[in-house]
Amino acid sequence: MKKKKHIHTVLKVEDGSIAQEMGIEPGDKLCSINGHEIEDVFDYRYYMEDELVVLLIEKADGEQLSLIHI
C-alpha cells in the first residue's frame, strides 16, 4: 500500500517574517524541508532547526520553487 502524501497549505504569512522575505504567500503548499516530506508539526519544527533550510514550495499555478534560508 502506498503511503499517503501530506499536503500543507500556507494559510497566513506574517508581515516582516522570513516567509514573507522568501516570497511565500497564502495558498502556497509546503512540499518538503531539506528533502524530507513533512508529516506533522513535529517534523516541521525539527527540520526548521537546521542551520541550512531548503524549502520546496508549490505555488498556486503549480510551479515548484526551492527556497533557501541560512
QUIUR-V139899 format. One record per residue. N is the residue number from 1. RES is the residue in one letter. OMEGA is omega in radians with two decimals (999 if undefined). Layout:
# QUIUR-V139899
N,RES,OMEGA
N,RES,OMEGA
This chain:
# QUIUR-V139899
1,M,-3.12
2,K,3.13
3,K,3.13
4,K,3.11
5,K,3.13
6,H,3.11
7,I,-3.12
8,H,-3.10
9,T,3.10
10,V,-3.14
11,L,-3.06
12,K,3.06
13,V,-3.11
14,E,3.05
15,D,3.11
16,G,-3.12
17,S,3.07
18,I,3.12
19,A,3.12
20,Q,3.11
21,E,-3.12
22,M,3.12
23,G,3.09
24,I,-3.09
25,E,3.03
26,P,-3.11
27,G,3.06
28,D,3.12
29,K,3.06
30,L,-3.09
31,C,-3.13
32,S,3.02
33,I,-3.13
34,N,3.09
35,G,-3.12
36,H,3.04
37,E,-3.10
38,I,-3.14
39,E,-3.08
40,D,-3.09
41,V,3.13
42,F,3.05
43,D,-3.13
44,Y,-3.10
45,R,-3.13
46,Y,-3.07
47,Y,3.12
48,M,3.12
49,E,3.13
50,D,-3.14
51,E,3.10
52,L,-3.11
53,V,3.07
54,V,3.14
55,L,2.97
56,L,-3.07
57,I,3.03
58,E,3.13
59,K,-3.09
60,A,-3.13
61,D,3.11
62,G,3.12
63,E,3.09
64,Q,-3.12
65,L,2.97
66,S,-3.13
67,L,-3.06
68,I,3.04
69,H,-3.14
70,I,999
